[in-house]
Amino acid sequence: MATKYSKAKQGGVKLSDNFTVREFACSDGNDTVLIDTALVKLLQRIRNWAGTSVKITSGYRSPTYNKKIGGAANSYHTKGQAADIVVSGKSPAQVARFAQTIGAGGVGLYTASRFVHVDTRASRYFWKNEGKGNVTVSGHGGKCPYSEPTATLRRGQNGNGVRWLQWWLGLWGYDVKVDGGFGEKTETAVKDLQRRRGLVADGIAGEKTQNALKGF
């Protein structure tokens, strides 16, 4: 459920490490801003993953403004549950895939306009808009195919837990083969990821490192 804010009185309020109320405000100047806490958490995880700025090009929309720009009648933007974003240094396809992987409800990949829509609807839904009316809809294909490990992972181990780790490292841009073997290359990637996220760079993937991979 979204929380109601005043742009004039609460625009500078920090909702998370990197987002304020003002960034979600409607483009028509409306003082009311509806923001779903779950959406903020989702965007912060994307920001943590990207390590660069996440610009919200469209957050909350008043019903009047949404109708004016031709938005869907029941748009999640009008509920404070959606944001269109551009992520510095990341392609829209990369952003869409990560958003799918961490459980965003709706993910829309706009290749021509080069932005990604994310929302917090209860169901999982993905669409790709290539412009000129060319829209394709499919199931969520971003889910990791390997089960999340329940124990700490370290060099010398093998199995699907290591594959999960390697698959996630790939989302972060590391060139690690998903072969299920925790070798030197995987360990080096884990250490670098740990340094990026401010963790002890020991190359051991415990709970904190596994959560860091998921953008927490």
C-alpha angles and dihedrals in degrees: 000000000000125000120226118234136178113234092206096048102029105024093116096048111124112233094181139346092293110018135075132188093253092064091064096048122126116261092232092071095252111164094217116087122184115198130177112218090217089058091054091051090049092051092046090054089052089049091050090051095046096044087207138080121304110204118202106214093178125014124149116012124195111230089247094053092043090055091046093057094043098253121165112281093240095035117168086225089071089055095051090246101111142061135182109217144187117201119206113237095008129095118236088245092056092048093048092050093050092046090052092048095053092050108263110173098223125018123182121187112204105190099177096045090038100225137110128227117213128180142170102236115149095244128062115248134164132187136172121212115194095176131253091069094300103138127159126189126202142157122277105285097173099083115120109252093213128077116253111253120248095202140050116281124215142164114299096032124119137195145067093313088063090046088055089052093048093047091054092046086057090058088057091055100259117144096229122145115233096230102129094245118118100215137151095289093052091046091051090051092049091051092051092048090050091053091050091053096043096251131134104280098225098131091238115125106216129154095292093051093045090052090047089056088057091053098256 
